[in-house]
Amino acid sequence: MTANSRVGIVIVSHSAEVARGTVDMVRQMVGHEVPVAASGGNPAGGLGTDVASIIAAIKKVWSPKGVAILVDLGGAETNSEMAIEMLPEAWRGKVVICNAPIVEGAVMAATEAAGGGTLEQVRATAEELAP
Amino acid sequence: MNAETAAEGSALITHGIGLHARPSVKLTKLAKTFASSVHLRGEGVVDWVDAKSIVRVMGLKLREGSTVHFRALGPDAPAAIDALVGLVKRDFDEHSAA
C-alpha cells in the first residue's frame, strides 16, 4: 500500500506550535505511512488560521481516498470550510472536517487511515471520541 | 476444509504503564493487518472489544501485571493470535535491548 492509497490528515490550529506538535505525535505514535500536514497561525506569525495555508496543507497530503481535517476552535473550522469551498470541484466531496478533539482525534484518525480505512471510517473513528 | 478458524490466546502485560496510547496504536495497527475478526478483553472484564478499533482498545486502560485475552475468528485467526500475543510478550517492541 503506497502513501497515496491512504486518507490524508490535515491539522488546523490557531497555534503553529500546536499544529506541528500534533503532527509530531501522529508521526511518532502511528508512523510515517499516513500523509499528515500542519496549518497553524496567521501569516503574520501570530495566533490564527489562514485559508491559503489550509488549502496548501490539503494539497500536500491529497489522496484519491480523501483528506480528513482536525481543527481546534471557531475560526479553524470556518476557515477550513472556506478552504474546502475553494478547492477544485472534484476534490470538495472528498475533504471532511472531523468533529473531534484535535490531538486525540488526529491520532485516532491516523491509526484508522494507516490500516487503509475509508474517509468515512477515518472520520467516524475520530468522532467516536466526541463528547 | 473450513476456512473459518477460531483461535484464542493470552499474554501478561509487562509494559511499565500498561496498554497506554502508543502500545494501543501498535496493537490496533497489527490487528488490522489480519482478515479475521479479532477481539480482546482485560482480566476480570466480561466484554470483548474489537481489537481493530483504536478508540475501544485505548479505552480499556489495561494495566501492567494484568493479563490480556485475545480471540480471533476467520481465515488467518491462528496467525493473528500468534502475532498479537507476540507483540504483548515483546513489550510492544519498545525496549530494543529486550
Interface residues (C-beta under 8 A of the other chain):
Chain A: Q28 M29 V30 G31 V107 M108 T111 E112 A114 G115 G116 T125 E128 L129
Chain B: A21 R22 V25 T28 K29 K32 T33 K52 S53 I54 V55
